[in-house]
Amino acid sequence: MPRGPKGERRPADVISNAVKVMRIATGQEPEDYGPSPESEGKDPAAVALGRKGGRARAEALSKKRRKEIARKAAKERWSR
């Protein structure tokens, strides 16, 4: 079954999906996002760190190092 933008389950066919979105938009049906990472037994601190990991790494790297990483990635991408 397809998933919506936040991981919620949506109907597979177009008409049913449109009806579900309309019901959510008009308030006839609650928008449930499924279980949160904390409710699945994950450590809240680890979840918070995971959300900011890429940004924290980018801020910690110098401009020169970021450039080296980007150059290496582009070289690998275009070598295929």
N, C-alpha and C positions, 0 to 999 in steps of 0.2 A: 504494500500500500504506500502511496507517495507520502512524503512528509512536507509540511509547511516550512516557512522560513525559520521557525524556532523549534523544529523537530516534532511538531504535533502531527498526528495522523490525519490525513485528508482522504476523501473518497477518490477512487481512481478515475471514474468517468467525469466528463466536463460538466454535465448538467447537475449531478449530485454535488460536485464541488462548488458550483456557483450557488446552489441553494444553501449549502452549509455556510459559505462565506456571507451570504445575505442574512441568514439567521444570526450569525455572530455579530454582524454590523448593526443589526436592529435590536440586539439585546435579547432575542428570543432563546438563544442558546449560549451557554458560557464558553469562553475560549479557554480550553485547558491545554497547557503546555506540556503535560506529562511530568514525570518525576524530575526533580531537580538533582544536581550532582550530590548535594549534601544528603538528600533523602536516600540516595543509592549507596550510602556508606562511605563516601569520599570525604577526605579531610577538608574542611572549609578553607583552611589556610593554604593548602596545596592548590585548591581550585582557584583562589584569588591570585596566587602567584602565577598559575598557568595562563590566566587571562591577560596579565601584564608582561609576560615573559619576553615576547618579541620586542615590545617597545622598550623595556628595560635594557635589553641587550643592545639595541640600536643606540640608545643614549650612552651606554658605557663604552662603545667602540669609538675610536678616533676616526676622523674623516679619512685619513690615509688607509686605515685597516678596512673600513667599509668599502673603499674603492678597490682594494686588493681582492676582497671577497667577491664583489660584483664582477670584476674582470675575470676571475677564475671561473665563476658560474657561467658567464657569457661564453667563455672559451669552451667549456664543457658542453654547453647547449649547442653551439654551432659546430662542434666537431663531429656530431652524429650524422 
